[in-house]
Amino acid sequence: MASVIHGNAKLIEHPLIQHKLTLMRKAETSTHKFRGLLAEISMLLAYEVTRDMPMALTEIKTPVATMKAPMLEGKKIVLVSILRAGQGIVDGMLRILPSARVGHIGLYREPKTHVVVEYYFKVPRDIAERDVILVDPMLATGNSAVAAVHRLKETNPRSIKFVCLLAAPEGLQQMQEEHPDVPIYTAAIDEHLDENGYIVPGLGDAGDRLFGTK
Ligand code: URA
């Protein structure tokens, strides 16, 4: 099963992803299980998001004959994690993109003004020659993702894609208005945000569930 397009957003409806996501949503799923499932889903999402990676034919020798065989050209990917829950996706994606570089963006929301403040930013120096896959499991209000993309654009990467597990309609709309040039990949679009900014029905606080901090 492929994907459904909503503007620049792709809903990835693969049965394996949907099944694992349902297990992650369940309140009784343990931290251990949640972490493993997030890594597995992330590998499947990486498969989808890298579909258009350029290939080149290279001459190789098998034990039987020589042939021109396809290989990835360039392979210049940076996985950028929005801290802290993005790290769970990066860990999974690195299993099938082991040569990818990794960047980190730390953001928090100022409680009074609700302005997004950056507290950490580290990306590879050669990011201008690389394609960025920005990851955060939850696209809720969209404020963090929007701010992270603005910050990344200052570093001028070749391209930026955004990958999440769950999106709220509010976050999708914000991202699509602010960054219509950034494709979004998500495994589900949920109903709405509650008054605390949680995605409903969602899966709770992704960081707490991933790291067992609650
Ligand atoms: N961040 C989370 O971890 N969960 C939500 O539901 C929304 C934002």
Boltz pocket constraint, residues with backbone or C-beta under 6 A from the ligand:
constraints:
  - pocket:
      binder: B
      contacts: [[A, 85], [A, 138], [A, 140], [A, 197], [A, 198], [A, 199], [A, 200], [A, 202], [A, 203], [A, 204], [A, 205], [A, 206], [A, 207]]
      max_distance: 6.0
